[in-house]
């Protein structure tokens, strides 16, 4: 994988992980904890262009993310 793509992939994964930890209320302190098997969380990547990375995490499944301008 090219260096540029590898860097982008790392940032995407990190942002999704951080969003998940924040949604659970643990913040970075929960980084080493295993996810609960009783909870269901959904992650959605945000389409913010080539210079930014973002993610939204919410408990549950079947929800849709809408962009409003």
Buried (B, 14 or more C-beta within 10 A) or exposed (E): EEEEEEEBEEEBEEBBBBBBBBBBEEEEEBEEEEEEEEEEBBBBBBEEEEEEBBBBBBEEEEEEEEEEE
